[in-house]
Amino acid sequence: MTELHFYDTMTRQKRVLDPVTPGRVGVYVCGPTVYDRAHLGNARSAVAFDVLHRVLRDHFGAANVTFVRNLTDIDDKINARAAETGRPIADITEETVAWYHADMAALGVLSPTEEPRATGYIPEMIAMIEELVAAGHAYEAAGHVLFEVKSFPDYGALSGRSLEDMIAGARVEVAPFKRDPMDFVLWKPSDAATPGWDSPWGRGRPGWHIECSAMARALLGQRFDIHGGGLDLQFPHHENEIAQSRACCGPGSFANLWLHNEMLQVEGRKMSKSLGNFFTVRALLDAGTPGEVIRFVFLMTHYAKPMDWTEEKARTAETTLRNWHALTEGVDPGMPAPSVRAALADDLNTPLALAQLHALAQAGDGPGLLASARLLGLLAFGAEAWTSIDAETEALIEALIADRAAARDAKQYALADRIRDAFADAGVEVMDGAAETRWTLKPGFDIAKLDGLR
């Protein structure tokens, strides 16, 4: 079996994946902070690591891959959004999580094995902070608990920068109670209007960095295989995760390999609301760009290279996908081509993998094309699935699928059958799998035929 090689940001070289537990792989990827719609940059990261997820499942078997993608549901940005809108925090986070799930499903992103929410792991965070204080790596000051960066000599190894460079280039929080400007918050006090939990240091809430360290340790152990995320998280977030995790659990703990995806531009310029080129996934979907086309455009550039989203690329992607759908219509998948597997085994080389798919298409190999494309998360549904619907309709379908599952569990089979029949009548094809339920729309979809079910 071909070895899997990945570029490790920590050592700055390609390394063979040698699992901590032979035959099994654990991955932690930083997920969204749930207060707003996912934009194209968020989506690029999700698709890049979805390819990793698929390659690992293909290589080791789905049952042997634990893929963790967290949800940050306690954060000052969320608190600010609640204060700004007057809405309860829980309403904002639940709505945003539903948006995120719908948008990622439209891009063909697999559900993670585990999707921990930060608020579900507060005891684990408190315990980890207590260990750091006891070991002399953290200190309490003015109701805060801070990590003392100078107590961890290897700080900066991931980003390759000195402390002086990091201080100069970082927006560090200046506070009189810090021993050093680079010390970062593990725990901070909460007032009556801010979410908080009881702790040895008073009522408060965790800092962002400790959340991921605690959730990764709880779900993957002290040492695991791969940690991923956007390059913008390399410093300070991932640098801080390494410091607090290894200070707590010892050298060699935490992630063995670090993978980072590069940033995204739009039409050659940095994506910015002020420039008018800031796009959410939902805006593109609602404007008629199919999720599969968005995914294809992302795959045209290697995940570790900067990419440029352009309308020309989207048009090229759509034309290619329509041709591939026509070639594979009514065809049963064969086996993924060795050339495609080899491309993906070499640090997820998706541009080379797409070139191999083009070669399969030119050779008229429908079964090989279909199987190989699905390894990239493409051609999973027919082109008719490109029917564009709004977020409200998508949320309704997801809610009805959940209602059907709940009815089955409660042995309310008549209700479950009624929902199933309504889906069929409306033109919603539902596919139940062992790990997840997926759906697609058929031509002639009619939302009115779902009326009265909720």
Helices and strands as residue ranges (DSSP letters): E 5-8, E 13-16, E 25-29, H 40-60, G 62-64, E 65-69, H 76-85, H 89-106, G 118-121, H 122-134, E 138-141, E 144-147, G 149-151, H 163-169, E 184-189, E 204-206, H 208-220, E 223-230, G 231-233, I 234-238, H 239-249, E 254-261, E 264-266, E 269-270, H 281-286, H 291-299, E 307-309, H 311-328, H 338-345, H 350-362, H 366-375, G 383-386, H 391-409, H 413-426, E 428-432, E 437-441, G 447-450
